[in-house]
Amino acid sequence: MVPFVPPTATTPEYALVVFDAQGRELAEADGSVLSETVAERIAAENVTDVVLLCHGWLNDFSGAQVTYAAWLAAGRGLEWPGGAAPLIVAAHWPSIPGRGGEPPDVPAELHAHLADRTLLTALENAGTDVAEFLSFWSMRERAISLGATDAGLGRLLARIFAARPGVRVHLAGHSLGCVALSAALASAGAARGPHAATFFLAQAAESSWAFSASVPFFTGGGGRYRAVVADGLVDGALVATTSTHDLALNVLYRLGMEFILQRSYAAEASAAGRPARAAAIGADGLGFDPPVPTAHKLPPLRPGAAQFALAAGAQYTVDASAVIADHNDVAHAELARLFLAAVAAVP
């Protein structure tokens, strides 16, 4: 493993914290635990800002490094708001299923529909590969565990919060990495505890209703991570991108959620401007029921966009279809500038 990835001509140094398939942090070669080393560095160097990155689906260890290099290079030449550059911490989790058959952690509802062939028929009609579909959904379950486990991303975030009172932590995730970060924030934060400064969700593979106090037609309560907004766990701006070109979310996610939620939802009525019951944030944006006055839609993100007006404590959806060409296409200077605008909005 490479605990601190050295800087290059296009990227700054960053810490790479590695987790196993069960969401447990792996020790370094010398037996040390990198989350503790990061916390010690924050305290010793009086670090004011930390950026915590989390990749999404289909990244092995080397792939994660390529992904993070591309993200960081997209922000090359941009200045950090407020002066001193942040300490960058990136998480790697094995988001590619192992070989040897069907992943064991696919949701039980999907297993049942596979057995009666209704799901297989739907996948065939959608032109979707079964193995790809199961990979996506098994890795979703892994991302949830990564964020919530006591030895995983939630513990890393808690150690960063505790390292220095007042440290500003900026969360930025992609795809299923947004799920893991949401779980970690809900786990490590609290109504009266430490909050994230910024939360940036690039093509988030989680429910449009994840942060909602309730969910229309849902018979089981509110969104899984409703505390993020209800308890104000983000002091600055929460920003989520969408793209009509994201087939993973518009097909794999929506199809799976329709089968998972069949027994939990009443019949859905149409409502203009509201995400569907099975929508993903990265496809249809953030949904809130009841509506919250702090939720807004930004103008569509255009190539070359550089100026954004964001406010602390607000939630934003932005259509980035003109920039994001597919699910993994998130290494763009426009997104880096949008993220830094969210950072600048922190009170």
Secondary structure as UniProt FT lines:
FT   STRAND          4..5
FT   STRAND          14..19
FT   TURN            21..22
FT   TURN            29..30
FT   HELIX           34..44
FT   TURN            45..46
FT   STRAND          49..54
FT   HELIX           61..74
FT   TURN            75..77
FT   TURN            81..82
FT   STRAND          87..92
FT   TURN            104..105
FT   HELIX           108..115
FT   TURN            116..117
FT   HELIX           118..126
FT   HELIX           130..148
FT   TURN            150..151
FT   HELIX           153..163
FT   TURN            165..166
FT   STRAND          168..174
FT   HELIX           176..188
FT   TURN            191..192
FT   STRAND          198..202
FT   TURN            208..211
FT   TURN            216..217
FT   TURN            224..226
FT   HELIX           227..230
FT   TURN            231..232
FT   STRAND          238..242
FT   TURN            244..245
FT   HELIX           248..253
FT   HELIX           254..260
FT   TURN            261..264
FT   TURN            272..273
FT   TURN            277..278
FT   HELIX           281..284
FT   TURN            293..294
FT   STRAND          295..297
FT   TURN            303..304
FT   TURN            312..313
FT   STRAND          315..319
FT   TURN            321..323
FT   TURN            327..328
FT   HELIX           333..344
//
